[in-house]
């Protein structure tokens, strides 16, 4: 006999972007991401490398990101199409399906837009909290989209930046974001030189950041490009100490590593747990591709937050 689970439970079967965004805060999300990265590197999470399927006849990709993490499991379904930017459409569309691990019961289906945006920036904030100079004062963001905005907010919670510099391939967009965040728009080289923390959030296929521009002790958070054939950093930039969220993912999905042969020194979770340390280096690069476990952990946080809000 077929049972309509959603009707039986009286559950809203889809949580909208606005609902998800209202349930998440960086203050709650950053420590959850830290714990998730530690658990992933310690082998306490079951997660295969993301499956990416190219869409024939176009630039689109369908990606599946499953993970089993503690008492929950889930999968994020993601579509990516770089050509959407010219169409006035989002480059990414995502949904997250969350289940109870012990029974397989569905708990929620939610829009993944805000969840992906915020968990990505929260992971970068966790990296900066650990790896950026304690006296970091200059933040540079290469890019002017959703992730650029999210990173300004999240990174501002872990370091007290006195100056924010913005560059974009579209100068008008850089100027608009600079006005919004109280920063200054400038060319890429000027923006990077002397900066303490640099975010690359462009999705570029070829390098927009040159290692020759980096100051000693700089932290680069490379989050924009996805795929073995795309990279935002040049070879010289990749000669710093390289940290990744996942060795397995980076070895096949990170163009900065695949195309340069850069050695990975550690996963961020290993550094957070203290099981590894970084060797001395001119600068540090954190290449973040995103983990399914991060999505599952963030989705659980949303579900629990909404559940508490529904309690009488």
C-alpha positions as CSV (number, residue, x, y, z in Angstrom):
1,X,0.0,0.0,0.0
2,X,1.4,3.4,-1.0
3,X,1.7,5.9,1.8
4,X,1.9,9.6,1.2
5,X,4.6,10.4,3.7
6,X,4.4,14.1,3.4
7,X,0.7,14.2,3.8
8,X,0.9,11.7,6.7
9,X,3.4,13.9,8.6
10,X,1.7,17.2,7.7
11,X,5.2,18.4,6.6
12,X,5.9,21.2,4.2
13,X,7.5,19.2,1.4
14,X,9.6,22.1,0.1
15,X,11.5,24.8,2.0
16,X,11.9,27.9,-0.1
17,X,15.0,30.0,-0.4
18,X,13.6,32.7,1.9
19,X,12.7,30.1,4.5
20,X,16.2,28.6,4.4
21,X,17.9,32.0,4.5
22,X,15.8,33.0,7.6
23,X,16.9,29.8,9.4
24,X,20.6,30.2,8.9
25,X,23.1,32.6,10.5
26,X,26.9,32.6,9.9
27,X,27.4,32.7,13.7
28,X,25.7,29.2,13.9
29,X,27.0,27.9,10.5
30,X,30.7,28.6,10.9
31,X,31.2,26.2,13.8
32,X,29.1,23.6,12.2
33,X,31.3,23.8,9.1
34,X,34.4,23.5,11.2
35,X,33.1,20.3,12.8
36,X,32.0,18.9,9.5
37,X,35.4,19.4,7.9
38,X,37.1,17.8,10.9
39,X,34.7,14.8,10.7
40,X,35.2,14.5,7.0
41,X,39.0,14.4,7.2
42,X,38.8,11.9,10.1
43,X,36.8,9.5,8.0
44,X,33.6,9.8,10.0
45,X,31.5,10.8,6.9
46,X,30.5,8.6,4.0
47,X,30.8,10.7,0.8
48,X,31.9,9.8,-2.7
49,X,33.4,12.4,-5.1
50,X,30.7,14.5,-6.7
51,X,29.2,13.0,-9.9
52,X,29.2,15.5,-12.7
53,X,27.3,14.8,-15.9
54,X,27.8,17.1,-18.9
55,X,24.7,18.1,-20.8
56,X,25.1,17.2,-24.5
57,X,25.1,20.1,-26.9
58,X,25.6,22.9,-24.3
59,X,27.7,24.2,-21.4
60,X,25.5,22.7,-18.8
61,X,26.4,20.2,-16.0
62,X,24.2,18.1,-13.7
63,X,25.9,17.2,-10.5
64,X,24.9,14.9,-7.7
65,X,26.4,15.3,-4.2
66,X,25.4,12.6,-1.7
67,X,26.7,12.1,1.9
68,X,25.8,10.1,5.0
69,X,26.7,12.1,8.1
70,X,25.8,10.8,11.6
71,X,22.0,10.6,12.0
72,X,21.2,12.2,8.7
73,X,21.9,11.7,5.0
74,X,21.1,13.6,1.9
75,X,21.9,14.6,-1.6
76,X,22.3,17.9,-3.3
77,X,21.2,18.1,-6.9
78,X,23.0,20.9,-8.7
79,X,22.9,22.3,-12.3
80,X,25.6,24.6,-13.6
81,X,25.7,26.6,-16.8
82,X,28.2,29.4,-17.2
83,X,26.3,30.7,-20.3
84,X,23.3,31.6,-18.0
85,X,25.1,34.7,-16.9
86,X,24.6,36.2,-20.4
87,X,21.0,35.1,-20.3
88,X,20.3,37.0,-17.1
89,X,19.8,33.7,-15.2
90,X,21.6,32.2,-12.2
91,X,24.6,30.1,-13.1
92,X,23.7,27.5,-10.4
93,X,20.3,26.0,-9.5
94,X,20.3,23.6,-6.5
95,X,18.0,21.6,-4.2
96,X,18.9,19.5,-1.2
97,X,17.0,16.4,0.0
98,X,17.5,15.5,3.6
99,X,16.7,12.0,5.2
100,X,17.0,10.4,8.5
101,X,19.9,8.0,8.2
102,X,18.6,5.2,10.5
103,X,15.3,4.7,8.7
104,X,15.5,6.5,5.4
105,X,12.6,8.7,6.3
106,X,12.5,12.0,4.3
107,X,12.8,15.0,6.5
108,X,12.9,17.9,4.0
109,X,13.4,19.1,0.5
110,X,14.8,22.6,0.3
111,X,16.0,25.1,-2.1
112,X,19.8,25.1,-2.1
113,X,20.5,28.6,-3.2
114,X,21.0,30.3,0.1
115,X,22.3,27.1,1.7
116,X,25.1,26.8,-0.9
117,X,25.9,30.5,-0.8
118,X,26.2,30.6,3.0
119,X,27.9,27.3,3.6
120,X,30.6,28.2,1.0
121,X,31.3,31.5,2.7
122,X,31.2,29.9,6.2
123,X,33.8,27.4,5.1
124,X,36.0,30.2,3.9
125,X,35.5,32.0,7.1
126,X,36.6,28.9,9.0
127,X,39.7,28.7,6.9
128,X,40.5,32.4,7.4
129,X,39.8,32.1,11.2
130,X,42.6,29.5,11.3
131,X,45.0,30.5,8.6
132,X,44.8,34.3,8.0
133,X,47.2,36.7,9.7
134,X,45.9,37.7,13.1
135,X,46.5,41.3,12.2
136,X,44.9,41.0,8.7
137,X,43.4,44.4,7.8
138,X,43.0,44.3,4.0
139,X,40.4,42.1,2.3
140,X,40.4,41.8,-1.5
141,X,37.6,40.2,-3.4
142,X,38.0,39.3,-7.1
143,X,34.4,39.0,-8.3
144,X,31.2,40.8,-7.7
145,X,28.5,38.2,-7.6
146,X,26.6,36.3,-4.9
147,X,29.7,34.7,-3.4
148,X,31.6,37.9,-3.4
149,X,28.9,39.5,-1.2
150,X,28.6,36.5,1.0
151,X,32.3,36.4,1.7
152,X,32.6,40.0,2.7
153,X,29.9,39.4,5.3
154,X,31.3,36.0,6.6
155,X,34.9,37.0,6.6
156,X,34.1,40.1,8.5
157,X,33.0,37.9,11.5
158,X,36.5,36.4,11.9
159,X,38.8,39.3,11.1
160,X,38.5,43.1,11.6
161,X,39.2,44.4,8.1
162,X,39.9,48.1,7.8
163,X,39.9,48.1,4.0
164,X,37.9,46.2,1.4
165,X,39.0,46.1,-2.3
166,X,36.8,44.9,-5.1
167,X,37.7,43.9,-8.7
168,X,35.4,42.5,-11.3
169,X,35.7,41.7,-15.0
170,X,32.7,44.1,-15.3
171,X,33.9,47.4,-13.7
172,X,30.3,48.7,-13.1
173,X,29.6,45.6,-11.0
174,X,32.7,46.1,-9.0
175,X,31.8,49.7,-8.3
176,X,28.3,48.7,-7.3
177,X,29.5,46.1,-4.9
178,X,32.1,48.4,-3.5
179,X,29.5,51.0,-2.7
180,X,27.3,48.3,-1.1
181,X,30.0,47.0,1.3
182,X,31.9,50.2,1.9
183,X,34.9,49.2,-0.2
184,X,36.9,50.6,-3.2
185,X,36.8,49.3,-6.7
186,X,40.2,49.0,-8.5
187,X,42.1,47.0,-11.0
188,X,43.1,43.4,-10.0
189,X,46.8,43.8,-9.5
190,X,46.4,46.9,-7.4
191,X,43.6,45.2,-5.4
192,X,45.8,42.2,-4.6
193,X,49.1,43.8,-3.8
194,X,49.5,44.3,-0.1
195,X,46.2,42.5,0.7
196,X,46.1,40.0,3.6
197,X,43.2,37.9,2.5
198,X,42.2,37.5,-1.2
199,X,39.0,35.8,-2.3
200,X,38.7,34.6,-5.9
201,X,35.0,34.3,-6.7
202,X,34.9,34.7,-10.5
203,X,34.3,31.3,-12.1
204,X,37.1,32.2,-14.6
205,X,38.5,29.6,-16.9
206,X,42.0,31.2,-16.9
207,X,43.9,32.9,-14.1
208,X,42.8,36.2,-12.8
209,X,45.2,36.2,-9.9
210,X,49.0,36.2,-10.3
211,X,51.3,34.9,-7.7
212,X,53.7,37.8,-8.3
213,X,51.1,40.1,-6.8
214,X,50.9,38.3,-3.4
215,X,52.5,39.6,-0.3
216,X,54.2,37.3,2.1
217,X,51.8,35.8,4.6
218,X,48.7,36.3,2.3
219,X,45.8,33.9,2.4
220,X,44.1,33.1,-0.9
221,X,40.6,31.7,-0.7
222,X,40.0,30.2,-4.2
223,X,36.3,29.3,-4.5
224,X,35.1,30.4,-7.9
225,X,36.2,27.9,-10.5
226,X,34.9,24.4,-10.7
227,X,36.3,21.7,-13.0
228,X,39.6,20.3,-14.0
229,X,39.9,22.6,-17.0
230,X,39.2,25.9,-15.2
231,X,41.4,27.8,-12.8
232,X,41.5,31.3,-11.2
233,X,45.2,31.2,-10.0
234,X,48.4,31.0,-12.1
235,X,51.3,28.6,-11.5
236,X,53.2,31.0,-9.3
237,X,50.2,31.5,-7.0
238,X,50.0,27.7,-6.6
239,X,53.5,27.5,-5.2
240,X,52.3,28.5,-1.8
241,X,51.2,26.0,0.8
242,X,48.0,24.4,-0.7
243,X,45.1,23.4,1.5
244,X,41.9,21.8,0.2
245,X,38.5,20.7,1.6
246,X,38.9,17.3,0.0
247,X,42.0,15.6,-1.5
248,X,39.8,13.2,-3.5
249,X,37.7,16.0,-4.9
250,X,40.6,18.4,-5.6
251,X,42.5,15.7,-7.5
252,X,39.8,15.5,-10.2
253,X,37.8,18.8,-9.9
254,X,40.3,21.6,-9.1
255,X,41.9,23.0,-12.2
256,X,44.4,25.0,-10.1
257,X,45.8,21.6,-8.9
258,X,45.1,19.4,-11.9
259,X,46.7,21.9,-14.4
260,X,49.7,22.9,-12.3
261,X,50.5,19.6,-10.5
262,X,50.6,21.6,-7.2
263,X,51.1,19.4,-4.1
264,X,48.3,19.4,-1.5
265,X,49.8,19.8,2.0
266,X,46.6,19.2,4.0
267,X,42.9,19.1,4.1
268,X,41.4,22.0,6.1
269,X,39.8,19.5,8.5
270,X,43.2,18.1,9.3
271,X,44.5,21.5,10.2
272,X,41.4,22.3,12.3
273,X,41.8,19.1,14.2
274,X,45.5,19.7,14.7
275,X,46.6,16.4,13.2
276,X,48.6,18.3,10.5
277,X,50.5,21.5,10.4
278,X,51.5,23.6,7.4
279,X,55.2,24.0,6.4
280,X,56.7,27.5,6.2
281,X,55.6,29.2,2.9
282,X,55.4,32.6,1.3
283,X,51.6,32.4,1.2
284,X,48.7,29.9,1.7
285,X,46.1,28.9,-0.9
286,X,42.8,27.3,0.2
287,X,41.0,25.7,-2.7
288,X,37.4,25.0,-1.8
289,X,35.2,23.0,-4.1
290,X,32.4,22.3,-1.7
291,X,31.5,19.0,0.1
292,X,28.1,17.2,0.1
293,X,28.6,16.8,3.8
294,X,28.7,20.6,4.2
295,X,25.3,20.7,2.5
296,X,23.9,17.9,4.6
297,X,25.1,19.5,7.8
298,X,23.8,22.9,6.8
299,X,20.4,21.4,5.8
300,X,20.2,19.6,9.2
301,X,20.8,23.0,10.9
302,X,18.0,24.5,8.8
303,X,15.7,21.6,9.7
304,X,16.4,21.8,13.4
305,X,16.0,25.6,13.4
306,X,12.7,25.4,11.7
307,X,11.6,22.5,14.1
308,X,12.4,24.6,17.1
309,X,10.5,27.6,15.7
310,X,7.4,25.3,15.2
311,X,7.5,24.2,18.8
312,X,4.6,25.6,20.9
